[in-house]
Amino acid sequence: MELIHADISRHFQYITLSHRWGEHEPSLRDIEGHTIYNMSIKGGFGKLQAFCRVALDLDYLWAWSDTCCIDKDSSAEVQETIGSMFAWYRQSALTIVHLSDVPGTGSLGSSEWFRRGWTLQELLAPKNVVFYTENWSLYKNLASSNHKMDTAVLAELENETGIDRRFLTNFSPGLDEVRSRLQWASLRHTTRPEDIAYSLFGIFNLHLPVMYGESAENALGRLLAEIVSQSGDISVLDW
C-alpha cells in the first residue's frame, strides 16, 4: 500500500512558475482547448511554452502558472487562490523562477523580481527553487536541483533581500517575528496597491476577505488589525 501511495504521489508531483508578469500573458480562457505549443510565442505565451518544456525536461507531468491556471473571472476562485497560494508553492516539488531581465552573465540582484510584492512568498514558500535567466538558461549554469542550498546563491539572496538564510531555507508561515516579515515586504511594490497586503496573507498564515477596489491603506489596516488580534502584540504597528 505504501508503494502504491508513493507511486501515485510521484505521478502527481507538480512544478510552479514564479515570474514577473509582462505583456500578453495567457489567461485560462486563452489556453482552454488548445495545445500550448501550437500557440503564438508572443509575450507570455512563449514564456509559458518554455516553462512547460523545462517541466518536461525534468520529467514532471504537471506544471502550474498563475497566469493561466486561475479563472480570474470568478471572484470566488480569486479569493480561494489568494488564500491558498502559499500552500500551493509550498507543496510543489520545485519552483522555477524566470528572471526575464537577467542576462546569462548577470546577477540575481539586478532583477525586478526581487522588488515585486507577490514574489516574496514565491521565494519563501517553496522548499526547492531553481533560477533561470532571460534566455531560459540555468543561473550561473548551476545544475543543482535546489539553488536555495547553493552557498553562493544563498549569500546573494540574503544580501539582496535582507532575509536571513535560516528563513530562506526553512520558512514557516505564521506570526513569529512579525516586524521582520513586514520589513521584508516594505520595499516591494505591486501593480494593484491593495495586493501589497494580500500578498502577505500566506506569509502570516492569515485568511481574510479579498476586496479589490479598497485602498492599500485599508487593506494593510485590516491585515495589521488581524495580526494584533491574533498575536496580542501591538508593537508591530511601529514597524
C-alpha positions as MATLAB code, in Angstrom:
seq = 'MELIHADISRHFQYITLSHRWGEHEPSLRDIEGHTIYNMSIKGGFGKLQAFCRVALDLDYLWAWSDTCCIDKDSSAEVQETIGSMFAWYRQSALTIVHLSDVPGTGSLGSSEWFRRGWTLQELLAPKNVVFYTENWSLYKNLASSNHKMDTAVLAELENETGIDRRFLTNFSPGLDEVRSRLQWASLRHTTRPEDIAYSLFGIFNLHLPVMYGESAENALGRLLAEIVSQSGDISVLDW';
ca = [
       0.000    0.000    0.000;
       2.835    2.401    0.846;
       4.436    1.703   -2.534;
       1.157    2.458   -4.310;
       0.805    5.712   -2.371;
       4.389    6.670   -3.219;
       3.864    5.938   -6.928;
       0.658    7.962   -7.052;
       2.253   10.874   -5.176;
       5.228   10.832   -7.538;
       2.935   10.819  -10.572;
       1.083   13.924   -9.394;
       4.107   15.946   -8.352;
       3.966   19.372   -9.970;
       6.227   22.343  -10.503;
       5.288   26.010  -10.254;
       6.425   29.103  -12.122;
       7.447   32.329  -10.423;
       7.984   35.320  -12.691;
       7.256   38.949  -13.373;
       4.073   39.457  -15.337;
       4.613   41.090  -18.700;
       2.644   41.845  -21.848;
       0.276   39.337  -23.449;
       0.186   36.886  -20.556;
      -2.097   33.940  -21.436;
      -5.279   33.543  -19.418;
      -7.246   30.399  -18.664;
      -9.652   31.291  -21.480;
      -6.749   31.695  -23.920;
      -5.407   28.176  -23.460;
      -8.572   26.168  -22.822;
      -8.944   23.532  -25.505;
      -5.628   24.415  -27.167;
      -2.244   22.756  -27.426;
       0.195   25.215  -25.888;
       2.995   24.519  -28.354;
       0.730   25.331  -31.319;
       0.008   28.803  -30.000;
       1.762   32.120  -30.554;
       5.184   32.608  -28.966;
       4.483   36.316  -28.413;
       4.954   37.677  -24.886;
       3.796   35.439  -22.093;
       2.812   32.629  -24.444;
       6.458   31.979  -25.288;
       7.331   32.082  -21.600;
       4.632   29.537  -20.799;
       5.877   27.243  -23.556;
       9.460   27.482  -22.268;
       8.304   26.728  -18.721;
       6.425   23.649  -19.883;
       9.486   22.455  -21.785;
      11.557   22.776  -18.620;
       8.928   20.761  -16.760;
       9.082   18.015  -19.397;
      12.893   18.015  -19.429;
      12.800   17.477  -15.662;
      10.270   14.629  -16.056;
       7.305   16.410  -14.482;
       3.863   15.766  -15.923;
       2.154   18.711  -14.210;
       3.062   22.401  -14.262;
       1.253   25.381  -12.730;
       1.439   29.041  -13.725;
      -0.514   31.839  -12.060;
      -1.266   33.422  -15.432;
      -3.464   30.690  -16.874;
      -4.263   28.239  -14.063;
      -6.669   30.603  -12.309;
     -10.104   31.676  -13.519;
      -9.740   35.384  -12.875;
     -13.337   35.967  -13.981;
     -14.508   34.172  -10.835;
     -14.231   36.282   -7.681;
     -14.698   33.144   -5.571;
     -11.762   31.431   -7.287;
      -9.583   34.523   -6.920;
     -10.401   34.607   -3.184;
      -9.573   30.914   -2.822;
      -6.378   31.293   -4.831;
      -5.019   34.142   -2.739;
      -5.793   32.152    0.403;
      -4.134   29.026   -0.987;
      -1.197   30.399   -2.980;
       1.409   29.936   -0.258;
       0.361   26.314    0.260;
       0.457   25.610   -3.479;
       4.035   26.850   -3.747;
       4.997   25.030   -0.551;
       3.562   21.732   -1.790;
       5.176   21.960   -5.231;
       8.104   19.656   -5.941;
      10.004   22.566   -7.472;
       9.536   26.248   -8.261;
      11.125   27.608  -11.423;
      11.978   31.312  -11.136;
      12.313   33.011  -14.510;
      14.341   36.213  -14.275;
      13.353   37.809  -17.568;
      15.632   40.810  -17.059;
      18.835   38.968  -16.097;
      21.201   38.102  -18.977;
      23.249   34.939  -18.937;
      26.174   36.669  -17.238;
      24.034   38.889  -14.970;
      23.429   38.705  -11.246;
      20.267   37.956   -9.298;
      20.197   41.316   -7.587;
      19.659   43.223  -10.832;
      16.231   41.671  -11.344;
      12.979   43.475  -10.719;
      11.696   40.106   -9.477;
      13.187   40.975   -6.075;
      11.163   44.175   -5.872;
       7.718   42.737   -6.538;
       5.241   42.016   -3.752;
       3.939   38.592   -4.758;
       7.369   37.121   -5.370;
       8.267   37.346   -1.676;
       6.085   34.366   -0.796;
       7.158   32.673   -4.032;
      10.727   32.814   -2.707;
       9.923   31.755    0.859;
       7.238   29.094    0.380;
       8.908   26.536   -1.935;
      11.340   24.027   -0.495;
      13.163   23.789   -3.836;
      13.872   26.703   -6.170;
      15.869   26.917   -9.388;
      16.628   30.240  -11.109;
      16.664   30.677  -14.887;
      17.909   33.725  -16.759;
      16.169   35.622  -19.563;
      17.005   33.023  -22.256;
      15.974   30.112  -20.016;
      19.484   29.012  -19.149;
      20.317   27.943  -15.607;
      21.603   30.792  -13.446;
      25.417   30.596  -13.495;
      24.986   27.187  -15.168;
      24.329   25.693  -11.764;
      22.940   22.204  -12.230;
      21.836   21.967   -8.589;
      18.297   20.730   -8.019;
      17.822   23.479   -5.420;
      19.584   26.824   -5.716;
      18.488   27.659   -2.169;
      21.050   25.140   -0.983;
      23.893   26.554   -3.090;
      26.179   28.546   -0.793;
      26.984   31.275   -3.328;
      23.374   31.763   -4.450;
      22.146   31.730   -0.856;
      24.603   34.506    0.003;
      23.305   36.546   -2.949;
      19.705   36.002   -1.854;
      20.488   37.002    1.705;
      22.286   40.144    0.569;
      19.599   41.184   -1.908;
      16.541   40.545    0.259;
      17.855   41.226    3.762;
      16.321   37.907    4.794;
      18.416   35.629    6.998;
      19.311   32.336    5.330;
      17.511   30.333    8.016;
      14.230   31.810    6.719;
      15.219   31.404    3.075;
      15.859   27.685    3.501;
      13.299   26.758    6.150;
      10.473   29.278    6.371;
       7.326   28.660    8.385;
       4.258   30.877    7.854;
       2.816   32.424   10.986;
       3.075   35.287   13.431;
       6.650   34.850   14.643;
       8.950   37.839   14.120;
       6.145   39.885   12.579;
       8.148   43.075   12.255;
      10.890   41.357   10.290;
       8.354   39.906    7.887;
       6.758   43.286    7.353;
      10.164   44.857    6.750;
      10.974   42.265    4.073;
       7.934   43.468    2.159;
       8.361   47.187    2.824;
      10.464   47.969   -0.263;
       8.408   45.833   -2.634;
       5.539   47.021   -4.793;
       2.549   45.604   -6.616;
       0.594   46.684   -9.678;
      -2.645   46.869   -7.708;
      -1.981   48.812   -4.477;
      -4.137   46.550   -2.275;
      -2.131   43.498   -3.356;
       0.734   44.614   -1.121;
      -1.418   43.419    1.791;
      -2.988   40.412    0.053;
       0.455   39.102   -0.934;
       1.308   38.788    2.770;
      -1.706   36.706    3.829;
       0.121   33.441    3.230;
       3.333   34.584    4.912;
       1.384   35.281    8.121;
      -0.931   32.290    7.604;
      -3.983   34.522    7.768;
      -7.244   34.173    5.876;
      -9.004   37.470    5.264;
     -11.544   38.646    2.685;
     -10.107   39.947   -0.576;
     -11.801   43.199   -1.544;
     -10.349   44.563   -4.759;
     -11.067   48.241   -5.049;
     -10.204   49.085   -1.458;
      -7.197   51.289   -0.780;
      -3.797   49.891    0.122;
      -4.096   51.655    3.476;
      -7.375   49.921    4.236;
      -6.063   46.521    3.161;
      -2.913   46.912    5.268;
      -5.009   48.172    8.155;
      -7.156   45.036    8.092;
      -4.033   42.871    7.901;
      -2.341   44.603   10.843;
      -5.534   44.521   12.905;
      -5.765   40.752   12.400;
      -2.091   40.301   13.278;
      -2.553   42.254   16.518;
      -5.795   40.418   17.275;
      -4.172   37.002   16.940;
      -0.733   37.787   18.366;
      -1.663   40.334   21.031;
       1.473   42.286   20.087;
       0.705   45.952   19.391;
       4.398   46.775   18.849;
       4.035   45.548   15.255;
       2.185   48.780   14.498;
       5.545   50.543   14.798;
       7.293   48.603   12.037;
];
